């Protein structure tokens, strides 16, 4: 704080502090700040109750954010990130609506115990008009930019990034067992969680291109929030302290200096009275532009921080998603590499490629890869999660049968339990658990797991899309539509299962033309479900030419498809009403389904 303190004996009373807390929470800065409101209320009341010395990262995570008792405050930055945001909101409040407050609440850096002090009235902020309102948020943003340019340099030593993987830089892999069956729950818990190498991203400071540098503070704030959002999404970015831009620095030099495969550059300007942030993602190897997008926000002195957070969150969700531009490029990079030569991280990429299309060949390659990965690294939670999904698809589709290993659905359940034993916060594991619960017919447990998956914040579009698809399969169409519509804008390369979900929803509504349009977007020529969807929707939409063509393709994929369809739909737990509609349509198309 820059104002001078009044000489007032003693600290404010509890009544005065609570009155100030009410005023802070009622202000526009905190109006939509759910987590900041909860965190501030908790730490204030705990401190007033004499328990301020007990406010640690673990305590806050469990009490405020609902983390389980095995929460690791060192590995998970949630509380540190949210405390940083709370400090920024308090600073913004006392610059604006709370500038004349007699009592002030502060959260000093390095801890979670607030301070309560009397304060003199602060000098009112200067500036007018839209640009001036944005400029009023500059001082805190400048401090954030300085943090990005200086303090964040500790990350440059080399930070590893990979989606859905929990990070622990002090891990020592457990000895590899001789066979997959030898990997028991006890041996899996023998060491810390294994870390995988992955793509590395250099974040360049967002450049203010507006007149008179009116967006300087906003641009700096977006840069800082973006780095924090990427940390929150488990993809940790390296920040460039020198502030180089792509035009003035050769990509090869950035690649060599920072050891990064990707660079994110951005700019901010005023367009039609709003702040527009434009970003570019570039491959540092060939200089290929992989992704570009713009984000518009109406910004004033009361919502600048929220606007910075929204922009950063949307960008980070796209970059960190296995359906996003980074992982799409990473998958393409290893496309021609023999499966036997893939390391565990590349095996994960091969799995991501498989779940885009559900091709039988991709399933076989992924199973071999992931089984080898857990033999080498028994504490690799993401590999167990992937195996759980692969075993589930063995059960549903009959892919890569391994009868000597026992029932595939049992193996799937054991694999996902192992993944959750290692890392209870794994998003991929929770998605797999929901799908396995559904296949086992455990509908109440399925609903609970769906709720758990959707509680992850921030929510990855990949998680939302998967849950939306599963809800469509079960017949919860309104919720399914809502989640798919929420997820798709944040997906760079929309996977085929999303369009299957839409097709099912439109079939239930009786909108056969739109169901066909969705089915025709399915890009999985070897996935029987895609051809079944297109054959059925084309028949119902009166397009026998399409239906005949797809029926022929179906018979090429599986000559016995007529007899296998009822069992497939049963194992997938397809909604009975839509199941009957699809089967009738397939019969009309010419399949002699019993």
Secondary structure, 3 states (H helix, E strand, C coil): CCCCCCCCCCCCCHHHHHHHHHHHHHCHHHCCCHHHHHHHHHHHHHHHCCCHHHCCHHHHHHHHHCCCCCCCCCCCCHHHHHHHHHHHHHHHHHHCCCCCCCEEEEECCCCCCEEEEECCCCCCCCCCHHHHHHHCCHHHHHHHHHHHHCHHHHHHHCCCECCCCCCCCCCCCCCCCCCHHHCCHHHHCCCCCCCCCCCCEEECCCEECCHHHCCHHHHHHHHHHHHHHHHHCCECCEECCCCCCCCCCCHHHHHHHHCCCEEEEEEEEEECCEEEEEEEEEECCCCCEEEEEEEEECCCCCCHHHHHHHHHHHHHHHHHCCCCHHHHHHHHHCCCCCHHHCCHHHHHHHHHHHHHHCCHHHHHHHHHHHHHHHHHCCCCHHHHHHHHHHHHHHHHHCCCCCHHHCCHHHHHHHHHHHHHHHCCCCHHHHHHHHHHHHHCCCHHHHHHHHHHHHHCCCCCHHHHHHHHHHHHHHCCHHHHHHHHHHHHCCCCCCCHHHHHHHHHHHHHHCCHHHHHHHHCCCCCCCCHHHHHHHHHHHHHCCCHHHHHHHHHHHHHHCCCHHHHHHHHHHHCCCCHHHHHHHHHHHHHHCCCCC
